[in-house]
Amino acid sequence: VAASGDGEVVAVTDRTASTHRGAVYVFRRSSGTHPTTPTQTITGSHERSATNAVSVDADGTTLAIGQSGWHPTNRAQSGAKDGQVTVYTWNGSSYASSAVLTLPRTGKGFGLQVGINTAGTRIMVNESAYDGGVDGQVYIYDGSGSTWSLTQTIGMVTSTWYLGHAMMSSDGSTVAVVETSALSSATGNGQLA
């Protein structure tokens, strides 16, 4: 779930909708009240693309939607997934796709988490598996509309740990990344990088 800073837009993900394409249900306030049904439904690009992350900028004009299960040809339930993030821009009546962010590597689950700053000019993307399943990285993109550039990559401090959660501050100046060991669920180990 994500909401614009002014509360005018609420976006909710449903990872399993439409044969696991996933969907984002957008509720945009009109005449002072939020609707009880979505004003727009944005579905994943193909079966099993797993739309699992969404972020909204402060005024609700830009959405970043992560699909960590997206792959150009592998539609099977198992196997490596590349992932992608699609940027949507409000055009006055609906959200339209304006850019797609991907990585040149394959099978890494890019788009597991996304964050967008209040101005809608910086997007953070969490990748679930770097170098074959361990590690992970966070990517920072700067831009707007259809033009986005990768400006920073944040890697793990401990290369044998897993990337946990990542979060970006509302102004986009700080990113917190949590690393966890393979045993973290049993022992509570972990660190903030």
Secondary structure, DSSP 8 states (H G I E B T S, - for coil): -EE-TTSSEEEEEETTHHHHT-EEEEEE-BTTB--SS-SEEEE-SSTT--EEEEEE-TTSSEEEEEETT--SS--SSSS---BEEEEEEE-SSSEEEEEEE--SS-SS-EEEEEEE-TTS-EEEEEES-BTTTBB-EEEEEEEETTEEEEEEEE--SSTTSEEEEEEE-TTSS-EEEEEE-TTHHHH---EE-
